[in-house]
Amino acid sequence: MKNIEKGQSALVNDTCTDCGSYADIGAVIDEHDTVLVIEKHGADALAEVESLANAAKVRFDAVQAEIVDIVDGQQLSLTFAFSAEKMIFQLQNNL
């Protein structure tokens, strides 16, 4: 861990000051992970994915939504501008 700390910028603090645990932030959040795929099945599938698509568009300006028919349901692909937006949307909507 000392080699990792030596190699990083002095502005980066990824070690817990209370317990000394090291967090590899890049392993948790991938900046290119901007697509969220959701599948819903059943009679209400289309209404559910349309509701999620609308919620995403209201919350984030640049989100793109694509709805595709699948067997017994719908698949929604949401493409966010940033991975943080995707994570926030997942948390806010319990996904």
C-alpha angles and dihedrals in degrees: 000000000000090000090053092051091049091052097051131079118269087240092064116089111179099149120092109241092207102050104011094237116156119225120200097210094187090059092055101042120038111194090212095053096101103131121089117191118197126181123199125185134198138038095315096046096108094048091048096051092043089052091051092046091051092047090053093048092050093049099042127037102211102038116130122206130200124183119198130183114243132175107298094350152014136288120213121198115192118190114198127195091233135023089234089062090054092051093047091050091050092050095046092049099039093242 
